[in-house]
Amino acid sequence: MNVCVIGGGASGMMCATMIARKGHNVTLYEKNEKLGKKIYITGKGRCNVTNATVGDEFLKNVVNGKKFIMGAITRFNSNDTMAFFEDVGIPLKIERGNRVFPVSDKASDIIKGLERAMNWAGVNVCLNAKVERVLTQEDKVSGVIVNGKEYNFDAVIVATGGVSYPSTGSTGDGYEFAKSVGHKIIEPAPALCAIIVKDNKECERLEGLSLKNVTLTAKLSNKAIYKSEVGEMLFTHNGVSGPIVLSASSYINRLDFSKLELVIDFKPAITFDGICTRIDRDIINLKSKQVSSLLAGFLPKALVPVFAKRLGVNLTMKANQLTKENRKNLANLLKNYVILPKSLENFNSAVVTSGGVSLKEVSPKFMKSKLVDGLYFIGEVLDIDALTGGFNLQLAFSTAVTCASSFDNIIDK
Ligand SMILES: Cc1cc2nc3c(=O)[nH]c(=O)nc-3n(C[C@H](O)[C@H](O)[C@H](O)COP(=O)(O)OP(=O)(O)OC[C@H]3O[C@@H](n4cnc5c(N)ncnc54)[C@H](O)[C@@H]3O)c2cc1C
């Protein structure tokens, strides 16, 4: 078969390799001047290429598309990804949280490995080649238009990614291809990104403050819809960021922000009653010292005046003058510090795109369109996304290999 892969990112390169290994003629079109521009910036330039977990543990980290990708992550899991890269001469190592990186700590080596694999398998790679349209004839794919010229193909695989970090080439072209043949697109939303908050002034005071060992809960109309594990976050000039905030963004990006609140627990290891006891004990120990000393025992310096303001107490007041209600409010603030989100940061700084080609119209067995014969969608262009830790690249690889397995039987005929 003559197969066209649109996009030279993680999913496209893996898929092209696997189909070419089965003996088909594969042409990969990449609109950039080089392959894998996004891979280059992954994992802060080190590329967290997968996560060494499988099955349910892996699925826990998938935000959208869990059921859809279950088969794909079984067919080609993180062990298979690791074996693939070792086979093409890119040794890997496993770090904290089962995160897998190249031993060299260079994302460029992951690109090299994929390029090498395509080369060995005989993939025809065309750079500076922008696919403009996908052509169909009677509900069957017939070819593509690239840089104004028409080419015929038996199958077309759309591996164009989402719309985050558009400077890498992921500009949503795949959504247009999908829409042009009748596919539904779930409205793309930024995911794994910072959150902008309503009270800008408070953030400005706290800018640069990094918090460790806190939890973050996102509540919609007072109902918890996401609770982070104990982790890190930080305040920016206009909001919050850091690992637990990024994760929260993936769960709230499709919700009504006017009904949302983010709640920080500064002392997740202590119960509310435990905090009350400690406040009373500290006040006794502090004797006639000021409220500022009491707060400093619980909080980083920058938060002390912010807490006093929220509590409506004066920092120079004596700690033992705090009323019962003041003490209860302090305990409550330490356990439930509410910030109101305004919006998410935009796609320019969102690590992944949530939304994309609706999974209802794609068969999970081979990532094949249910509307157009010979058309496939893989990677981030689909309405799938996961948390940080190497899971998103694994989704790209798993969907790619699953799609390639659709070409198994054809060659036997
Ligand atoms: C800053 C950052 C860090 C990240 N770090 C990690 C990490 O460490 N681990 C992890 O698992 N995930 C990480 N991710 C997410 C991960 O990179 C993506 O989920 C993954 O690369 C998606 O792969 P893809 O093949 O679907 O799409 P992309 O990698 O986006 O590839 C799509 C390709 O298609 C090309 N293209 C688009 N339209 C056309 C067209 N019309 N014609 C021809 N070519 C076209 C684009 O130029 C691009 O090269 C990170 C993302 C970002 C932005």
The ligand as a Gaussian input file, in Angstrom:
#p B3LYP/6-31G(d) Opt

LIG

0 1
 C        7.131000      22.191000      26.568000
 C        6.592000      20.779000      26.438000
 C        7.170000      19.765000      27.169000
 C        6.664000      18.468000      27.079000
 N        7.299000      17.475000      27.765000
 C        6.841000      16.212000      27.674000
 C        7.538000      15.147000      28.299000
 O        8.630000      15.337000      28.852000
 N        6.978000      13.910000      28.237000
 C        5.801000      13.662000      27.578000
 O        5.337000      12.534000      27.576000
 N        5.165000      14.634000      26.911000
 C        5.670000      15.897000      26.921000
 N        5.028000      16.883000      26.226000
 C        3.842000      16.543000      25.397000
 C        4.291000      15.809000      24.115000
 O        5.377000      16.475000      23.559000
 C        3.152000      15.720000      23.089000
 O        2.016000      15.163000      23.697000
 C        3.563000      14.868000      21.898000
 O        4.725000      15.403000      21.295000
 C        2.458000      14.804000      20.856000
 O        2.950000      14.124000      19.737000
 P        2.188000      14.186000      18.341000
 O        2.980000      13.375000      17.396000
 O        0.777000      13.855000      18.506000
 O        2.198000      15.716000      17.909000
 P        3.439000      16.816000      17.696000
 O        4.590000      16.342000      18.461000
 O        2.791000      18.063000      17.991000
 O        3.773000      16.620000      16.170000
 C        2.945000      17.092000      15.141000
 C        3.798000      17.367000      13.917000
 O        2.952000      17.552000      12.790000
 C        3.470000      18.583000      11.985000
 N        2.375000      19.150000      11.198000
 C        1.270000      19.785000      11.679000
 N        0.474000      20.134000      10.644000
 C        1.084000      19.711000       9.501000
 C        0.747000      19.777000       8.126000
 N       -0.367000      20.391000       7.695000
 N        1.585000      19.239000       7.218000
 C        2.746000      18.641000       7.621000
 N        3.115000      18.547000       8.920000
 C        2.291000      19.069000       9.857000
 C        4.026000      19.575000      13.007000
 O        4.941000      20.455000      12.435000
 C        4.625000      18.631000      14.045000
 O        5.967000      18.339000      13.767000
 C        5.538000      18.188000      26.259000
 C        4.981000      19.212000      25.491000
 C        5.497000      20.490000      25.569000
 C        4.889000      21.576000      24.726000

